[in-house]
Amino acid sequence: MFENVDQKKFQLDQKRPFPEHTIRTLREHMMLEWTYHSNAIEGNTLNLSETKVVLEGITIGGKTMREHLEVINHQEAIYYLEDIVREEEPFSEWQIKNIHRLVLKGISDRDAGIYRMQNVLISGAKHIPPDFVKISSEMQQLMQWYDGVGVLHPVERAARLHVDFVKIHPFVDGNGRTSRLLMNLELMKHGFPPTIIRKENRLAYYQALDEAHTTGEYETFVGLVIRAIEDSLDLYLKMIG
């Protein structure tokens, strides 16, 4: 499953160090695309151009404060991920809570970084997240899996981390954005460019998640992530030349 990804990643690694201006423009482009699509999947109505303007510090008339904050917060969360990767910090629950705290900053400060104390349903999904009293133990098990799973391809580890985190649904709100940030954190640690689950692939994305949650089979979701990563690798290879 990972042959093409590994080949393209190898080709990209051969071109390091990347041209400074090119990598800066790629970073800005990916930050915009990642922020726009991750928010749009969750129902944010700002379009790509409006998202760009908000990232530049300009307010869009007729849009809610929450939609503006979702853009600004997502950018701040990406900065935090970059710091984690740069400092080579080990993965922890503390990081997960910090990422979620940034996602919900100013939107729902009461729930930001706090595991839910109520039961929830995922709209349109067959899977029902665990009872809130089990959240702490489920998250501990997730961390134990991460630390003890052994050798896994980075793409598979990232995809499974995303799937299993969403299955637990540990927070009242913001789980989707947080899960995609966690997935990219794992990829970025291994030198992959950020991967973007695009708004137009939302249905396939949700179906693949629900399939993994209800059957325990990750292959469909991993395949979806692989295709998204290949798109990012292709862009980097094209731009870096």
Secondary structure, 3 states (H helix, E strand, C coil): CCHHHHHHHHHHHCCCCCCHHHHHHHHHHHHHHHHHHHHHHCCCCCCHHHHHHHHCCCCCCCCCHHHHHHHHHHHHHHHHHHHHHHHCCCCCHHHHHHHHHHHCCCCCCCCCCCCCCCCCCCCCCCCCCCCHHHHHHHHHHHHHHHHHCCCCCHHHHHHHHHHHHHHHCCCCCCHHHHHHHHHHHHHHHCCCCCCCCCHHHHHHHHHHHHHHHHHCCCHHHHHHHHHHHHHHHHHHHHHHC
